[in-house]
Amino acid sequence: DSALQAQLDSLRQQLHHHAHQYYVLDAPEIPDAEYDRLFQALLELERQHPELLTPDSPSQRVGAAPLSAFSQVEHDIPMLSLDNVFSEQELLDFDRRIRSRLEDVDQLSYACEPKLDGIAISLRYEDGVLVRGATRGDGRSGEDITQNVRTVGSIPLRLTGSGWPAKLEVRGEIYLPKQAFEALNNQARAEGSKLFVNPRNAAAGSLRQLDSRITAKRALEMCCYSIAGLDDSGLFSRHTEGLEQLKAWGFLINPEMRVVDSVDGCIEYYRDLLKRRDQLPYDIDGIVFKVNDLETQAELGFVSRAPRWAIAHKFPAQEEITT
Ligand SMILES: Cc1ccc2cc(C(N)=O)cc(O)c2n1
């Protein structure tokens, strides 16, 4: 009946809102006990009326039965890899190569962001509801890990706001924050089970679980870095406008994201993040610079699968931490 449906919709809307406040904005508005009370109320109602379950209900984060294997899926739009540079001189060469290919380049702005050391993931939304999550694989196809992706709190099960296309593909990096990595290894030590060498391996291991209840315990996070097919969607003129839109739709975008108006700004950004690297709550292995203007990106195109308009400037390898 409609009163029951209204009660379900209200509980789901409240839980979506509070999950976004907690996992994406890191700004919970209610105490955990209040969140749990709402959650239990939803579970109870859905138990009494299973016919009113919806895939985007907050109760559907932790999957059903474990899978026997992951299936391979195709990416409609290939997931790009990035070329690397290892020195400031090479970064200057990257900028000069771009300038030489563009005719009237006066203002060349770059979007700058830390390169998170995690697992590249593609999320597919249909009519604003999460329908699939897949690993990058070889860029053309990857593993369908939808059940595991659904357990990541910073990944919205349904979009917030409006204006999204019927089919939306969002790319980002799933990672394990340093603190969660330490806690996981302390627990593994206490239980005498296998230790993870670093947060990236721990994130990869957590996403390879066939039982999503294990994944759900691993405190994974996801920062999104692009909308697939953004350049020819005509929706925006700058890469960073796409990221602002992703934020409005409920995704976590890395707070260190900046726009600079020259390669000198890139070098300043690189030096600053290198200095702050150990204080960041997650591992990074470099910086990603992207030409911000989408028309310029399209003009520059790609070499093989790596874009001419983006580069990853890697940090020196961190001295191996002995666990
Ligand atoms: C195009 C592309 C490919 C891989 C990426 C990887 C990361 C990352 N690991 O944070 C960030 C990006 O903006 C990326 N962008």
The ligand as an SDF file (V2000), in Angstrom:
LIG
                    3D

 15 16  0  0  0  0  0  0  0  0999 V2000
   42.9460    8.6500  -18.0070 C   0  0  0  0  0  0  0  0  0  0  0  0
   43.3870    8.1380  -16.6630 C   0  0  0  0  0  0  0  0  0  0  0  0
   43.8870    6.8220  -16.5400 C   0  0  0  0  0  0  0  0  0  0  0  0
   44.2860    6.3620  -15.2920 C   0  0  0  0  0  0  0  0  0  0  0  0
   44.1950    7.2080  -14.1770 C   0  0  0  0  0  0  0  0  0  0  0  0
   44.5850    6.7740  -12.8790 C   0  0  0  0  0  0  0  0  0  0  0  0
   44.4420    7.6510  -11.8090 C   0  0  0  0  0  0  0  0  0  0  0  0
   44.8340    7.2310  -10.4320 C   0  0  0  0  0  0  0  0  0  0  0  0
   45.4520    6.0600  -10.2460 N   0  0  0  0  0  0  0  0  0  0  0  0
   44.5700    7.9620   -9.4720 O   0  0  0  0  0  0  0  0  0  0  0  0
   43.9230    8.9460  -11.9830 C   0  0  0  0  0  0  0  0  0  0  0  0
   43.5480    9.3740  -13.2510 C   0  0  0  0  0  0  0  0  0  0  0  0
   43.0470   10.5960  -13.4910 O   0  0  0  0  0  0  0  0  0  0  0  0
   43.6740    8.5090  -14.3570 C   0  0  0  0  0  0  0  0  0  0  0  0
   43.2740    8.9460  -15.5870 N   0  0  0  0  0  0  0  0  0  0  0  0
  1  2  1  0
  2  3  1  0
  2 15  2  0
  3  4  2  0
  4  5  1  0
  5  6  1  0
  5 14  2  0
  6  7  2  0
  7  8  1  0
  7 11  1  0
  8  9  1  0
  8 10  2  0
 11 12  2  0
 12 13  1  0
 12 14  1  0
 14 15  1  0
M  END
$$$$
